[in-house]
């Protein structure tokens, strides 16, 4: 019995110390960590899809709910006095979900840029969707309201050689983004008005 | 314990070098050694956790009842791993992005539990620190060596702190198999084979 109590006491003390310490540490560092996430994950992707903005779009953002899933961040960039928007969408790739950042001009509905943020595609093949700008540049200037397809499926996008599934995933992700954009456009315009 | 501190330290560098001699903790070894940088990062994280958990296990070894020692080790190890994960997110986010899921998975890395059980629970604090340091550095060296071989043959150059250093001539065609998962198995096997051949003498 005595041994049993000792076991319980020791494990309880250890757990309490560990849990308490970690919670305190997390609380303290939370803000810095979020900043780092915006800086290293979202920031470069946003700058890549909104090349001509003069502000830091990670600082001007709002959240909207596209319906089924969780809220999405919309990042606002200022381009010569014009407001442009970047947001993230996902497509099904070869090795899992592909995160895709889409930059769009809400006045013309034209795509300003597309960039892959997160993926688990095959290194050297599908991973080129992220590194090969010639592939993602194909989306530039097209209307976000149109569905995107690779040429094999009768569409307008040249697939990466050896990575058709990935290319298809990116195209599907952009189409998906277009659907979100279509559904939320009135709300996006509403929000943009209130942002300086 | 008749072994000197120097011996406790150096055994981790060759005689019991993880993962080759212990053949423990192979999951991060195989998955993360695509590049030298990842190897060093993973090794450093593991060294920190190993030294800290060794110290704490050794300090508390009289207090922890034998029957629940494994549970207590896991709590201690998990705490330090979470600290490393948070610290990495705060100070070295790009590295965190590369290592990703393998940082939390250090918790189940057998080297840690193995050292806590086999060494720190039975020895004093000072030898435990040296044991942890030796094992950690050994692990870092192994991962870096494996990473270097795979990166050189797989891509033709080594990237350290964002600066690619060309090792192979321009005519070299990258052997992409090496940076894929099966390449890690083959490479690890060959290195183990070479180490066994050298050790036989």
Interface residues (C-beta under 8 A of the other chain):
Chain A: X3 X6 X7 X10 X11 X14 X15 X18 X21 X22 X25 X26 X29 X32 X33 X36 X37 X39 X40 X41 X122 X123 X124
Chain B: X34 X63 X64 X65 X67 X68 X71 X72 X75 X76 X78 X79 X82 X83 X86 X87 X89 X90 X93 X94 X97 X176 X179 X180
